[in-house]
């Protein structure tokens, strides 16, 4: 769910995207593969757990909002 203010807003894509981009900016990690970003996110975000399908949905959300892109090498690049 993009915004979920009634049940658990910490599960919304909007919130998860904010957390992900904040961690990326804090640790200055600008390129990685999908599993590398997933492992990084799980290790650094001590809040709610995220599953891999939720993480894929998060990457889709960030891609559609032009916050991440794929490089020619197949890596994910952060566009912030």
Backbone as CSV, one residue per row, in Angstrom:
resi,resn,N_x,N_y,N_z,CA_x,CA_y,CA_z,C_x,C_y,C_z
1,UNK,0.831,-1.157,0.000,0.000,0.000,0.000,0.892,1.241,0.000
2,UNK,0.568,2.195,-0.827,1.392,3.395,-0.912,1.280,4.218,0.366
3,UNK,0.062,4.521,0.794,-0.170,5.225,2.054,-1.195,4.456,2.862
4,UNK,-0.856,4.139,4.078,-1.783,3.433,4.963,-1.730,4.113,6.323
5,UNK,-2.625,5.067,6.536,-2.581,5.831,7.774,-3.455,5.232,8.878
6,UNK,-4.229,4.215,8.569,-5.137,3.659,9.570,-4.526,2.515,10.354
7,UNK,-3.862,1.605,9.712,-3.353,0.410,10.394,-1.902,0.579,10.817
8,UNK,-1.015,0.386,9.882,0.422,0.438,10.157,1.117,1.303,9.115
9,UNK,1.234,2.595,9.369,1.871,3.453,8.362,3.322,3.083,8.085
10,UNK,3.980,2.383,9.036,5.378,2.003,8.814,5.527,0.942,7.728
11,UNK,4.418,0.343,7.301,4.467,-0.622,6.204,4.186,0.018,4.843
12,UNK,3.875,1.302,4.810,3.552,1.945,3.542,4.805,2.112,2.690
13,UNK,4.630,2.124,1.387,5.758,2.316,0.476,6.374,3.698,0.648
14,UNK,5.533,4.659,0.929,6.010,6.025,1.134,6.999,6.072,2.301
15,UNK,6.642,5.472,3.411,7.502,5.442,4.596,8.751,4.599,4.356
16,UNK,8.577,3.401,3.791,9.719,2.527,3.525,10.689,3.179,2.542
17,UNK,10.150,3.893,1.553,11.003,4.610,0.597,11.821,5.686,1.281
18,UNK,11.185,6.412,2.199,11.892,7.440,2.961,13.030,6.824,3.776
19,UNK,12.745,5.731,4.462,13.762,5.064,5.278,14.917,4.575,4.392
20,UNK,14.583,3.929,3.281,15.611,3.403,2.377,16.506,4.522,1.847
21,UNK,15.903,5.593,1.339,16.700,6.687,0.775,17.500,7.407,1.860
22,UNK,16.957,7.497,3.061,17.703,8.114,4.162,18.939,7.299,4.512
23,UNK,18.798,5.985,4.553,19.945,5.128,4.849,20.992,5.199,3.742
24,UNK,20.531,5.214,2.503,21.453,5.306,1.362,22.240,6.602,1.438
25,UNK,21.543,7.689,1.726,22.203,8.989,1.805,23.179,9.031,2.986
26,UNK,22.785,8.473,4.118,23.633,8.484,5.314,24.919,7.696,5.107
27,UNK,24.824,6.532,4.470,25.993,5.676,4.286,26.659,5.851,2.924
28,UNK,26.136,6.765,2.099,26.716,7.109,0.800,26.912,5.882,-0.098
29,UNK,25.924,5.020,-0.123,25.940,3.829,-0.974,25.088,4.143,-2.197
30,UNK,25.705,4.347,-3.341,24.971,4.831,-4.506,24.736,3.774,-5.581
31,UNK,25.470,2.669,-5.555,25.304,1.613,-6.555,25.412,0.264,-5.866
32,UNK,24.589,-0.670,-6.296,24.675,-2.022,-5.780,23.717,-2.886,-6.573
33,UNK,23.804,-4.197,-6.353,22.825,-5.074,-6.966,21.624,-5.191,-6.025
34,UNK,20.574,-5.822,-6.499,19.333,-5.878,-5.743,19.504,-6.578,-4.394
35,UNK,20.172,-7.720,-4.389,20.365,-8.443,-3.129,21.279,-7.680,-2.180
36,UNK,22.235,-6.963,-2.715,23.105,-6.145,-1.877,22.332,-5.052,-1.175
37,UNK,21.447,-4.384,-1.901,20.607,-3.353,-1.290,19.655,-3.955,-0.263
38,UNK,19.099,-5.131,-0.564,18.174,-5.785,0.361,18.881,-6.138,1.666
39,UNK,20.066,-6.728,1.573,20.833,-7.079,2.769,21.234,-5.830,3.559
40,UNK,21.644,-4.781,2.846,21.999,-3.517,3.478,20.799,-2.949,4.233
41,UNK,19.649,-2.947,3.588,18.445,-2.376,4.189,18.027,-3.158,5.437
42,UNK,18.064,-4.477,5.353,17.689,-5.297,6.511,18.662,-5.087,7.669
43,UNK,19.942,-4.933,7.368,20.944,-4.787,8.421,20.872,-3.420,9.103
44,UNK,20.619,-2.387,8.340,20.671,-1.032,8.884,19.341,-0.567,9.467
45,UNK,18.232,-1.033,8.930,16.913,-0.594,9.406,16.468,-1.535,10.515
46,UNK,16.518,-1.058,11.724,16.197,-1.893,12.881,14.709,-1.860,13.220
47,UNK,13.912,-1.238,12.387,12.477,-1.151,12.652,11.756,-2.422,12.242
48,UNK,10.648,-2.264,11.577,9.832,-3.402,11.146,10.574,-4.217,10.106
49,UNK,10.335,-5.504,10.127,10.961,-6.386,9.150,10.292,-6.202,7.792
50,UNK,11.078,-6.375,6.755,10.563,-6.280,5.392,10.910,-7.584,4.678
51,UNK,9.965,-8.085,3.928,10.197,-9.307,3.167,10.777,-8.934,1.805
52,UNK,11.326,-9.923,1.110,11.886,-9.646,-0.211,10.814,-9.184,-1.199
53,UNK,9.611,-9.801,-1.239,8.582,-9.266,-2.137,8.198,-7.815,-1.822
54,UNK,8.161,-7.448,-0.547,7.891,-6.060,-0.186,9.018,-5.150,-0.660
55,UNK,10.247,-5.642,-0.578,11.389,-4.857,-1.029,11.347,-4.654,-2.540
56,UNK,10.952,-5.683,-3.279,10.804,-5.550,-4.737,9.741,-4.501,-5.063
57,UNK,8.638,-4.524,-4.332,7.583,-3.525,-4.519,8.113,-2.129,-4.200
58,UNK,8.931,-2.026,-3.177,9.553,-0.750,-2.835,10.455,-0.264,-3.963
59,UNK,11.252,-1.166,-4.547,12.121,-0.783,-5.665,11.291,-0.333,-6.868
60,UNK,10.178,-1.015,-7.128,9.277,-0.599,-8.207,8.748,0.808,-7.952
61,UNK,8.332,1.050,-6.727,7.804,2.363,-6.343,8.866,3.447,-6.541
62,UNK,10.086,3.182,-6.095,11.163,4.165,-6.253,11.545,4.350,-7.718
63,UNK,11.500,3.290,-8.507,11.788,3.388,-9.942,10.742,4.260,-10.641
64,UNK,9.482,4.050,-10.317,8.416,4.836,-10.932,8.486,6.306,-10.548
65,UNK,9.090,6.607,-9.408,9.244,7.988,-8.957,10.625,8.551,-9.281
66,UNK,11.362,7.867,-10.147,12.687,8.314,-10.614,13.685,8.517,-9.483
67,UNK,13.634,7.673,-8.460,14.601,7.723,-7.371,15.688,6.671,-7.530
68,UNK,15.420,5.629,-8.318,16.427,4.617,-8.653,16.344,4.342,-10.148
69,UNK,17.433,3.855,-10.708,17.457,3.459,-12.119,18.429,2.305,-12.285
70,UNK,18.319,1.611,-13.402,19.242,0.525,-13.719,20.376,1.052,-14.572
71,UNK,21.596,0.676,-14.224,22.746,1.065,-15.030,22.908,0.084,-16.191
72,UNK,23.837,0.360,-17.075,24.114,-0.535,-18.195,24.661,-1.866,-17.716
73,UNK,25.284,-1.883,-16.538,25.851,-3.109,-15.970,24.827,-3.920,-15.197
74,UNK,23.589,-3.433,-15.103,22.556,-4.150,-14.376,22.503,-3.822,-12.896
75,UNK,23.296,-2.829,-12.459,23.258,-2.417,-11.073,22.150,-1.391,-10.866
76,UNK,21.708,-1.284,-9.640,20.726,-0.257,-9.295,21.485,0.984,-8.864
77,UNK,21.140,2.121,-9.463,21.763,3.388,-9.115,20.733,4.255,-8.423
78,UNK,21.159,4.944,-7.393,20.292,5.841,-6.662,20.371,7.222,-7.301
79,UNK,19.240,7.861,-7.507,19.167,9.155,-8.184,18.719,10.242,-7.203
80,UNK,19.519,10.445,-6.151,19.161,11.508,-5.199,20.285,12.507,-5.099
